[in-house]
Amino acid sequence: MNRYASYVMQDDVFYATLTVKEHLMFQAELRMGKTFNAVQREARVDYVINELGLTKCRDSQIGGVQDVRGLSGGERKRLSFATEILTNPSLLFVDEPTSGLDSFMAESVILQLQKLAREGRTVVATIHQPSSELFA
């Protein structure tokens, strides 16, 4: 299952009307394919939802278009991370993970990146704010 590397884009791109779980199940189908059966894919999706703190919004629509309310900026960013770590990559590239987030959400995202790094992944991020002292 381990793809070597994944890339989290600066701008989150989702189908607004899907729920968090539906999105991740769709991505698991695409990325894990026939190597894993449906039960294994769903177990991995549930694990990633729990690990990235998306349990409360697992059945919420992602939103982001005019008529569809959905996830907060921090939840959307965590969903981007969740999408990319479904295959358990050892290297994660992250482009501007805090862009467009308020200071509280930015800190939450940075703490999530630190957690992913402590789990043994190499995390490479381009970042302008917050300062590097937050990573210490």
HUFEN-V290001 format. One record per backbone hydrogen bond with DSSP energy under -1.0 kcal/mol. CO is the residue of the C=O (numbers start at 1). NH is the residue of the N-H. E is the energy in kcal/mol with one decimal. If there is no record, write none. Layout:
# HUFEN-V290001
co=CO nh=NH e=E
co=CO nh=NH e=E
This chain:
# HUFEN-V290001
co=4 nh=91 e=-1.6
co=6 nh=93 e=-3.1
co=8 nh=95 e=-2.6
co=15 nh=18 e=-1.4
co=16 nh=63 e=-2.9
co=18 nh=62 e=-2.8
co=19 nh=23 e=-2.6
co=20 nh=24 e=-2.3
co=21 nh=25 e=-2.6
co=22 nh=26 e=-2.4
co=23 nh=27 e=-2.5
co=24 nh=28 e=-2.5
co=25 nh=29 e=-2.2
co=26 nh=30 e=-2.0
co=27 nh=31 e=-3.0
co=28 nh=32 e=-2.8
co=29 nh=33 e=-1.0
co=32 nh=35 e=-1.3
co=37 nh=41 e=-2.4
co=38 nh=42 e=-2.4
co=39 nh=43 e=-2.1
co=40 nh=44 e=-2.2
co=41 nh=45 e=-2.5
co=42 nh=46 e=-2.6
co=43 nh=47 e=-2.1
co=44 nh=48 e=-2.5
co=45 nh=49 e=-2.6
co=46 nh=50 e=-2.1
co=47 nh=51 e=-2.8
co=48 nh=52 e=-2.1
co=49 nh=54 e=-2.8
co=50 nh=53 e=-1.4
co=55 nh=58 e=-1.1
co=57 nh=60 e=-1.8
co=58 nh=21 e=-2.4
co=60 nh=20 e=-1.3
co=62 nh=71 e=-2.0
co=65 nh=68 e=-1.4
co=68 nh=64 e=-1.7
co=72 nh=76 e=-2.4
co=73 nh=77 e=-2.0
co=74 nh=78 e=-2.4
co=75 nh=79 e=-2.2
co=76 nh=80 e=-1.9
co=77 nh=81 e=-2.1
co=78 nh=82 e=-2.8
co=79 nh=83 e=-2.4
co=80 nh=84 e=-1.6
co=81 nh=85 e=-2.0
co=85 nh=88 e=-1.9
co=90 nh=122 e=-3.1
co=91 nh=6 e=-1.9
co=92 nh=124 e=-2.7
co=93 nh=8 e=-3.2
co=94 nh=126 e=-2.1
co=96 nh=99 e=-1.2
co=98 nh=101 e=-1.9
co=102 nh=106 e=-2.8
co=103 nh=107 e=-2.2
co=104 nh=108 e=-2.0
co=105 nh=109 e=-2.4
co=106 nh=110 e=-2.3
co=107 nh=111 e=-2.6
co=108 nh=112 e=-1.8
co=109 nh=113 e=-2.2
co=110 nh=114 e=-2.4
co=111 nh=115 e=-2.2
co=112 nh=116 e=-2.3
co=113 nh=117 e=-2.2
co=114 nh=118 e=-2.5
co=115 nh=119 e=-1.3
co=116 nh=121 e=-1.6
co=117 nh=120 e=-1.7
co=122 nh=92 e=-3.2
co=124 nh=94 e=-3.0
co=126 nh=96 e=-1.5
co=131 nh=134 e=-1.6
co=132 nh=135 e=-1.6
